[in-house]
Amino acid sequence: MIWTSARDARAWLDAANGTGDTELTCRILKIGEEAGEVAAAWIGVLGQNPRKGVTHTREEVAAELADVAFTALVAIESLGLDAHAALAACVAKVHARLGEAAPAAPAGMNRSGNGDV
């Protein structure tokens, strides 16, 4: 559903706004805009603005983070690439790094703490 929705959002944006480099630039910049909303929500959780106090919840921060993630998937699709494949490659890269950096598990245990698989 996520991957279909990202493709559908791309198609909707393509139909409404076109597909040129300016539009692609705007879609990529939209990720930064969404990230700013995450920052504002987190400031609201911490109550860092004395004039406003606590204005947001962690759930609202999570929703803003999800907006960032989805916006990034749409931008990847807008590049003409497969967002699912791009994210899977990113996860594989991180997983490989974690495998290299993780401490050795005790004998007879895997990294998750379970017995050998």
N, C-alpha and C positions, 0 to 999 in steps of 0.2 A: 504494500500500500504506500509506503514512504516513497519508493522509487517511482511508482506510477504517478503519485501526486507531484513529485518534483518535475517529472516530464510534462505533466498536465499544466503546471504553473508556468513552465518555460513556454509551452505552446500558447497559452493565454497571453503572456507578456509579448511574445513574438507577434501575435495577431494585433494586439493593442498598440504596441510601440515600435515594431520593426525589429530588425536583427543586426543593424550596423554596429560599427565599433563604438560609437557614442552610447548606444543602448547597452552594449556589453559592459562598457566602462561604468555606467550607472548601476548595473546589477552587481558588479564587483564592489563598487563603493557602498552599496546598500548594506553589505556585510559590516562595514565600519560603523555605519549609522546604527545598525542593530546592536553592535557591541557597545556603543555609547549608551544605549538604553539599558544594557546589563549593568554597566558602571553606575548609572543613575539609580537603578533599583537597589544595587548593593549599598550605595551611600545611604539610601533610604532605610535599608535594614539596620545599618549601623547607627542611624540617627545623626550622621555627621554634619548635617545642616541644622544648626541650632534654631534657626527661624522656623524650620518645618518639623523637626523631630523625626521620630520613626514613622516612615510612610509606606514601607513595603515589607513583604514577607519573603522568606526563603523560597516559597513556592512561586512567587512572582518572579524572583530572580531566575529560578529554573525555567519558567515559561519564556523569559527573555533569552536565556541561553539556547533554548530549543528554537526560537526564532532565528538566532544566529546560525545554528546548524542547518536549518532548512533553507535559509537564504543562501548559504554556501553551496548546498546541493543543487539548487536552482542555477546558481552561477556556473557550476561545473557543467551542468547539462547545457547551459547557454554557450559554453565554449565548444559545443558539439561533441562532448565526451560523455561517457557513461559514469554517472555519479556513484553508482553502486560499485563499479570496478575501481574507481579512484579511491573511495573510502576503504574498500577491502585491501588495496595496496598499502594505504597508510597504516591500517591496523596491522598488517603483516610486518611492516617496517618497525613499528613500535614493539610488537611482540618479539621480534628478533632482538631488538635492543634490550628489552626486559630480560630475555633469556640469557643474554651475555652479562648483564649487570646483576642478576639475581644471585643471592648467596646459594651455595650448594645446600640441598635438602639433606637431612639426616639419612643415613643408610636405611633403605626399606620404605622411604617416604618420598612422594613426589612434591613439587613445589606448593601444591594446594594443601598439603598436610595429610593427604589420604595415602593409603597404602599403594604400592606399585600397581600400575595399570598395565 
